[in-house]
Amino acid sequence: MVQVQVLHPESVTVHPLVLLSVVDHYNRVAKNTKKRVVGVLLGQWNNGKVNVANSYAVPFEEDERDPSVWFLDHNYHENLYDMFKKVNAREKMIGWYHSGPKLRASDLEINDLFKRYTPNPVLVIIDVKPNDIGIPTDAYFAVEEIHDDGTATTKTFNHIPSVIEAEEAEEIGVEHLLRDIKDNAVGTLSTRITNQLSSLKGLQHNLDEIKTYLHKVITGALPVNHQIVYNLQNIFNLLPNLNVEKVANAFSIKTNDELLVIYLSSMIRAVIALHNLIDNKITNRDAEKKGEADADDLEKDSTKTNGATEGAEGDKKADHDSNSASNTNPESESKSFADGPSSSKK
């Protein structure tokens, strides 16, 4: 079997802006559904390496029951691509993407459609909901296989290594975009530990894949690929030899330094906790004293208010009694007034 391929790319570099655009496209169109989204990739070819710097969405529909029935709005794509060329002429169409998460039966037909606009389109599957730890991109390139028995040629996808890289300006922009969803309550130390744990899980997953591949090669389920074996040998050559005394001593010194830092951190954390406890005790005591003083002042104010109220009520009662006495003897007052002049005349 011979593969006929033209300008086969060695690797695909995906920029963070493309990942953000694809995730936004999926959330707008196919969130909480089993649908996938499709779009166009823009960038450059540089010495066999594909640099994916930008992308845009394209309307796409397909029948869930019959994968061979699908629709892609190529008129929309042509109009939007013309506008993109006016903005940045350096970015050429280099392929297309979909949200996968795996290859579909209709991908070869869609790839043939994009060959109208670029001779060698690259397919990048971007998993918007990755279950495994690692790079959420898989790149493929269509090749045509010629069979030795003279049967008709067939088309298939070859996997291409993909990486995620960003320029300094892109890193700053992505950091600002992710600032709103960043959990500020999570400290730097816990974040580092979480990242290291995720890295270890990814390493374990890769080691399991290597083990599975070697087991299949030994049992004859897969043929020997000398390039893969060569890469594995290079990986094992990078492992340090712990039997060397210098390496063992350096490893012990590094471990002791890290344990010392952990011990000092624990001591500082304990001192800070004790300091906070004392501050809380002092604050609670001051609050209790202030509460008692406020209660005493309130009691004194209420006593003064009650005394003043009782005095006012007594004065009011005396005035009322005096007025009552005056109103009950009007005749005696008149008689006294009448007798007064006669007495003075005598």
Secondary structure as GFF3:
##gff-version 3
##sequence-region A 1 346
A	DSSP	beta_strand	2	4	.	.	.	ID=ss1
A	DSSP	beta_strand	11	14	.	.	.	ID=ss2
A	DSSP	alpha_helix	16	29	.	.	.	ID=ss3
A	DSSP	beta_strand	38	46	.	.	.	ID=ss4
A	DSSP	beta_strand	49	58	.	.	.	ID=ss5
A	DSSP	beta_strand	60	62	.	.	.	ID=ss6
A	DSSP	beta_strand	70	72	.	.	.	ID=ss7
A	DSSP	alpha_helix	74	87	.	.	.	ID=ss8
A	DSSP	beta_strand	92	98	.	.	.	ID=ss9
A	DSSP	alpha_helix	107	114	.	.	.	ID=ss10
A	DSSP	beta_strand	122	126	.	.	.	ID=ss11
A	DSSP	beta_strand	137	146	.	.	.	ID=ss12
A	DSSP	beta_strand	154	160	.	.	.	ID=ss13
A	DSSP	beta_strand	162	164	.	.	.	ID=ss14
A	DSSP	alpha_helix	168	178	.	.	.	ID=ss15
A	DSSP	alpha_helix	188	219	.	.	.	ID=ss16
A	DSSP	alpha_helix	226	237	.	.	.	ID=ss17
A	DSSP	alpha_helix	245	328	.	.	.	ID=ss18
A	DSSP	alpha_helix	330	345	.	.	.	ID=ss19
###
